[in-house]
Amino acid sequence: MIEEYILTQNLHWQGKPLHAGTQREALKRVISFLPLDHTIAITGMRRCGKSFLLRQAINHLLQCNVKPENILFVNLEAPPFSGKPAHEILDPLYEIYLKLKQPGGRQYLFLYEVQNIQHWENWIKYQYDQNKGELKFILTGSNSHMLSSEFATLLTGRVLEQRLHPFSFREFLSHHNSLPLDQQSFILQKPAIMSRFEDYMKFGGMPELLDIEEIEAKRQLLISYFDAILYKDIIPRFSIREQALLNDLAVYLLGSSAELVNLTKVADRFRTTRNTIKEYIEYLEKAFLVTILQKFSYSHKTRLDSFKKCYAIDSGLANLLPIRFSPDRGKLLETLVCVELQRRYESVFYYRNQTECDFIVQDRARVRNGIQVCYHLSANNINREVAGLTEVTKLFGTQNNLLLTFEQENGLGEMPAEVSIRPVAEWLVFPDASS
């Protein structure tokens, strides 16, 4: 059974091309990691495209003349593997692979959703130590347990992580063969691009949804992802008893994307304890359903003690799952900006002091710039929207702050020299060095 399964998983052994979908921007970084001995860990929420990224990496190796028999791909999400210890699954898989293909030279083992196997960390470490330089592991996982303290301790300094998000807007346009090559092309194609952007903002970038037209079909797919994250990734892993509470809290947070989270008020709303809400939010973040921003401060304690801002990891989840009459388009716009910033940078915060700024990007110890998102600038809000960026400039000396709008390119009068106004769609397609 295992032998047949391995053969069906590795069609490249038969000279058949691997269907790998739209090329992901993360592929470039993964390729740069392949020559190194380090284990590559690709993490991200369910169905965001990790298996296709693995296939793209395999195709790259084949194009570089790596022998097909030196590459093994196994999807460990299959029911026969789930919950079983590594020695019962990974040992037989690897032995059968060696018997079938008798690879010579460096081997590349692509293990999809490896966290489904018990004690996989120990097996990977043992094989890594025994076959350093000859055995390259590329792993994926749908929760951050994959990079837990236990695994990090076992393979200290020997793991390189690549976080994968749903499709960026550039990837979304590329999938639809409508990515402009330059600013002039963007201008000429702007009506079509903005139509695409409307779809992207409302329905998000989950790969399976991109070619589906019916809104209800999109919703049902997102519900299936949501249920799988809760009932396969979180509830069994953390032995959750109050399953209905977890479900209701998750829907509430998705519907409140881009808002501050007051743990005490949320606990009162759901008639539970503050600690329970705090724990459940951490679980949802570990499963990549939401992402949490801390308030910017040079004090680590202040960051931990301050209110957090919670964002859906995909604007489609924030728009289609909560039941409401009309979504807040400004919050959807801010949500997709947040996720894009996390694609580009490791340290993203919100700022709140005398004024507020939606995002601060930190590069090492230096604040790089502030970014404010406003769906539509008007005489009533222009001063408030600029005030946060002005304060960020005074405090941190930033000179390249951004005020991102849905479509406006100009303010309502003279703007501070350190603030540039850009439409979000253009910024997503053509990020400049300052953003």
N, C-alpha and C positions, 0 to 999 in steps of 0.2 A: 504494500500500500504506500509506504513512504517513498519507495523507489519510483513508483508511477507518479506520485505527487511532485517529486523533485523534477522529473523529466517534463511534466506539463508546465512547471514554473519557469523553466530555463529554455525557452524556444531558441535563444541565440546559439545553443549547442547544435541546433539543426540548420543553422544558417538563415533562420527566419528573422526579419527585422522586428525590433521591439517597438510597439506603439507607445510613444512617450509623450504625446500631447504637445501643448504649447510650451516652448522653452521657458524655464523659470529664470529669473534674474539671479536667484541664489545659486544657480549651477556654477557660475564663474568662481565663486568662493569655494564650493565643494571641490571643483577641479583642482584648485590651488592646494587643497589639503591632500589630494590623492597620493602624491609622491612621498609624503611623510609617513613615518611609522605610526603616528598617533591614530587612535580610534576616532572616527567621525561619528558624532551623535546628532542626528537631525530630529528636532522636536517641533511639535505644532499640533493644533487641534485635529480631531478626526476629520477626514475627507477634505483636507486643505491641499492635497496634492503631493504628499510625501512619497507615495509609491511611484508616481510619474517622475519625480525628481531622481529617485534611485535608477529608474530605467534610462533617464537622460545621462546619468553618470556612467552607466554600463555602456550605452552607445558611444560615449566619448572614449572609454577604454578600448572598445573594439576598433574605433577609428584610429587609435594610436597603436594598433597592431598587437594589443594584448590578446593572447590566445583565448578563444571562447571558453575552453575547458578550464581556464584558470579563474573563471568568474562564476560564483554561485549566488543565486537569489532565492530566498525562502520567505514566504508570507506566513508568519507565525501567529496570525490572527485566526487561522482555521480552527474550528471547534475541537478537533482531536488533540491539539497542542495546549489549549488554554488551561492554566493552573497547574500544569505538571512540572516536576523539577527538571532542571537542566540536564542532568545525567540520563534521564529517560527520553529526552527529546533531542537535544543538541548533539550528544555523543553519537547516537545512531545516524542522525542526519549527516554529520560530517564524515563518519566512516563509510556510509553508502556513497556519498559524493566522491571520496577518494577512490573507492572501488570502481565506480562507474567511469570516471574521467581520468584518473591517474595524472593529475596535473603536475607539471614540472615548473619550478620557479615560483615567483610570487603569486599568491592566491588572494583573491578579493572576495570576501564574504559579505553579502548584502542581506541583513536580517531585518525584516519589516515587522514592526510592532513587537520588538523583543521583550518588552516589559510583561507580556503575557506568560512568560516562562519563569517559574520560580527559581531563584538563586542564579539567574543568568549572569549577574555581575561576577560571581566567582568563576564561572566557566570562561567568560571573556578574559578575565585577568590571567587565569592559568594558561590559556592558549596564547595570549599575548606574550607572556613571559617565556613560554616554551618555544615560540616561533617568531620572535621579534625580527622584523624586517622581511619575513617570508609570508606572514599572514596579516592581511589588512582588513580591519572590520569597519563596515559602514552600517550604522544602526539607525532605526527610527523608533520613536515612541510618541504616544498621544497624551502623555502627562509628564510633568516635570519630576516625577519620582525617578524617571530615567536618569536624571542628574542629581539624585538625592545625595545627602552627605555620605551615605555608605558607599555608593558607587564612586563618588568623587574621592573618597579616602582610598579606596582600592586602587584607583587608577590616577592618582594625583599627578598632574602634569602630562598625562598621556591621552587626554580626551580633548577634542576640538568640537565645539558646538556650533551648529547652524540652525537658528530658529526660522521656521517657515510659517508665513502668514497666508491667508487667502490671497488671491490674485491682487496685485497692485493695479492701478488704473492703466499704467503702461502695458502690463501683461494682458489686461482686459482688452485694450485696443488691439494689441498684437494678435490675440486670439481671434478677433473679428477682422483681421487684416486691414485695420484702419489706423495704425500708429503713424503719425506724421514724422517725417524725417528731420524737419527743421521748423523754425518759427513761421516762415512764409507758408509752408504747407499747412501748418496749424491754422493760420488765418483763413486760408482758402477752404479748409475743411471744417471750419468752426461750427456751422450749424449741425453737421452730422456728429461732430465730436461732442457737442453739448447735449445732443439727444442721447448719445451713449453714456455721457456722464450722469444724466438724470437716472438712467437705468442702474448704473453702478452705485449711485448714492442710495437709491431705494432698495435695491436687491442684493448689493454686496458683490463679493468676488469669489464665492465658493465655486470651484471648478465645474461641478455637475450642473449648476444652475445656469451657466452661461448661455447654453443653447436652448433653454426652455422658455417658451413664450408665456404660458399660462401662469398667472400669479398664484392661483391656488396650488398648482403643482410645485411651484417654488416653495410655498409655505409648508407643504407636506414634507418635502425633502428636508427643510430646515428643522421641522419638528422631529423627524427621524434622527437627525444628527444630535439634536438637543437631548432626546431620550437616551441615545446611546452613550453620550457623555455622562449623563447622570447615572444611568443604571448599569453601565459597564465599566466606566472609568472611575467614578467617585464613590458610589454607594458600596460596592463590594470592597474596594480598596480601603476605605476608611470606616467600614462597618456602621453606616449611617442608619439610625433608627427612625428619625423623624423625616421620612422620605418626602412626605407632602410639604413639609416646611422647606426643605431644600428646593423642591420644584417651584414653589411659590416665590421664594426669595430670588431664585435665578431669573424667573420671568420679570419680577419687579426690577431687578438690577438692569436687565436688558432694556426695559422700558424707561429706565432713568439714566440711560447712558449719557455721559458728559456732565453728570451732576455730582456734587459733594455727597459723601456718605456719612451721616451721623449715626454711629452704631447704636447709641441709646434710643434715638427716635425710631430707628428701624426695628429694634428689639421690641419696643412698645407696640409698634404696628402689628407685629406678628406674635405678640404675647409670649415672648421667650426671653432668654437672657442675652446680655450683650456679648458674653463670651461665645455663646453658640453662634450668633450671627457672625462674629469675627472669624471663627473657625470655618464656617460654611463658605464664607467669601474666599478664604484662603484656598479651600478645596476647589472652588470654581475657577480661581486663578491658576491653580496647578494644572487643571485640565484644559486651560487655554480658552475657556468660554468667555472670560472677561479679562481685562488687564487693569491694573491699579496704578495710579500715579500718586506719588508722595508730594507734599508741599516742599518747595525748594527751601533749603536751609543748609548752611555749612555745618550745623550741629546735627549729628546723627540722631540724638535723642529727640530733638524737635521734629525731625522728619517722621520718626516713629509715632510720636504722640499726637501729631496734628491730624485733622480730618484727611481722608483720602478721596481722590476722584476716581470713579469707576467708569470704564468704557467697555462696550461690547467689542469683541475682537473683530467683528464684521458688521457693517452697517445694515446688511440684510437681516441679521438676527435682531437688531434693535428696532427694525421697522416692521417686520412681518410676524414675529412671535407674540409680542404684547398685544392685547386686545384694547384698542382705543379708536376714537373716531378719526383723528388726524394726527400724524406724527409731527414732531417739532423738527422742521427741516434744518434749522440752525444747529440743533444738537446732532442730527445725522451728519451734517457737514463737519462739525467738530470731531465727531467720532472717527470718520475716515482720515482726517488730518492726524489725529493721535496715532492711529495704527501705522500710517505712512512714516511718521517720525520715528516710531519704534523699529520700522524696517531699516531706517537709515542710521540711527544712533542708539547707543547703549544706555545713555543717561538722559531721560526726559522727565521733567517735573512740571507742576503748575506753580504759579507764584501768587501769593496773596499777602498783602501788607496794608499800606495806605490805599493802594489800588489793587486791581487784579489783572493777571495776564494768564491766558489759557495755557501756554506752554513756555518752558525755558529749556533750552538744549545746553547740556554741559559737556564739554570736551576736555577730558581729564579733569584738572582742577579749575579750568577756565569756563566761565559762562560764555557760550558761543553767541547766542542771540535769543530774543524773545519773539514769540509768535502768537498773534491774536487772530481769532476766527470770528467773523461777523457775516451773517448771511447777506444782509443788505445795509449799507451805510446810509444814514439820514442825518438831518440837522439835529434830531433828538438824541442820537447815540454816538455821533462822531467823537465828541470830546471824551466820553467815557471809554470808548474803544482805544483811543490813542493814549489815554492817561497811563494805562498799565505799561505800555511800551516805553513811554517817556521815563517812568520811574525805573524801569529795568536799565535803561541807558544811563541814568544818573548813578545808580548803584554799582553797575558792573562795567560800564564803559563800552557797552555794545554799540556797534555802528550799522548793523545790517539786520534790523528788526523787520518783521513781516506782518502786514495786516492782510489776511487772506479773506476774500469775499467769494460769493457764488459766481458773480460775473463782472462786477465793477472793477475798473482799473484806475479810477481817479477818486480823490477825496472831494470834500465840499469846501474847497479853499486850500490855502497853503498848508502843506504837511511838513512835520519836522524832517530835517535832512536824514536822520537815522532811521526813518520809517518808509518802507516801500509797500505799495498796495499791489497785490497780484490776485487774479482769479485763481481759485483752487485748482481747476482743471488744468490750466497752463502750468502751474507750479508742480503738479503731479507728473506732467509729461516732461517738463524741462526744469528740473531742480537746478538752481544755480549754486555756486560754491558757498554762498552765505547762508543757505537754508539747510 
